[in-house]
Amino acid sequence: MGVNLRDLIVAHEIEWSELKGKTIAIDALNVLYQFLSIIRQPDGTPLMDANGNITSHLTGLFYRTVRVMEQGIKPVYVFDGKPHDLKGKELERRKEAKKIALEEYEAAKERGDLEAMKKHAMRTSRFTPEMLQDSKDLLEAMGIPWIQAPHEGEVQCAHMAKTGAVYATGSQDYDTLLAGSPRLIKNMTMQERFQLERIDLEENLKKLGLTQEQLVEIAILVGTDYNLGGVKGIGPKKALKAVKEGRFKEFEEQIEFSDDVDVDMLKGLFLKPEVKEKVDVKFTKASKEKVDKVLVDGHGFSEERVGKALKRLGDAYDKTVSQSNLSQWS
């Protein structure tokens, strides 16, 4: 879900060339859910192999990662760890929403309404441990690094950007800004019809006249994954006004928390989160044998098509990774 700060944040449209040579930490679950939601048959059915295993996420992850590498960009995927206990209500909300969407999908199916079927099917996406493991195995086979976060992947991405391990975070959510990512790149893993956007944290804090903590306070008033709904009747603009006037504490009693939780604890999830301090961001040459094992042997992908994409990935690796490694020693 993420926090809604769209009405406050300034974003800049950028071209792919502006990210050339940059390493970007990508919120893995964020983009895998995109692939699982969007890459579907006309009736809303996800892509599947001969055994009925869903492959939409692997299709998106493989071919889109090749495309990103061809743009001279080095992606690092960061996976969520164990959800924080405070996120229980949001997870329950998502579970209920999927249940309702599935019921609406079945009703549309009975009517033969293909458009409605696809619309509702996109909201039923679920990830299994097997799907996650396949995704990690594929990335490893492609030579693309992935990181396992202790908790939230987007927070780990922000930490990596703050410490200079990567240039920016790639995500569709604003939560990484709350965790201090200096730059957020949106639409990286979407289709080309979506314009790339860069959001600079410091620029927006200055424009809004806020500190990092105040930005988090606005998010809490509006509602985060840890306090759903925020304060009734308070949207981003009203929250901005209240925080700048120093009235955040006036609304604390109206914020719905789980038991034994207070504002300072909630702020700490963004300002002082548990993260993996040091990460190993290392790219290697793709292994055709390992990629084929995941895609061709494991899920019936076309060996010819996969081979062509691997050739493109190898060329991109030589231009993007090998040359940058050589330049470090020249």
Buried (B, 14 or more C-beta within 10 A) or exposed (E): EBBBBEEBBEBEEBEBEEBEEBBBBBBBBBBBBBBBBBBBBEBBBBBBBEEEBBBBBBBBBBBBBBBBBBBBBBBBBBBBBEEBEBBEBBEEBBEEEBEEBBEBBEEBBEEEBBEBBBBBBBBBBEBEEEBBEBBBBBBBBBBBBBBBBBBBBBBBBBBBBBEEBBBBBBBBBBBBBBBBBBBBBBBBBBEEEEEBBBBBBEBBBEEBEBEBEBBBBBBBBBBBBBBBEBBEEBBBEBBBEBBBEEEBEEBBEEBEBBEEBEBEEBBEBBBEBBBBEEBEBEBEEBBBEBBBBBBBEBBBBEEEEBEEBBEBBBEBBEBBBEEBEEEEEE
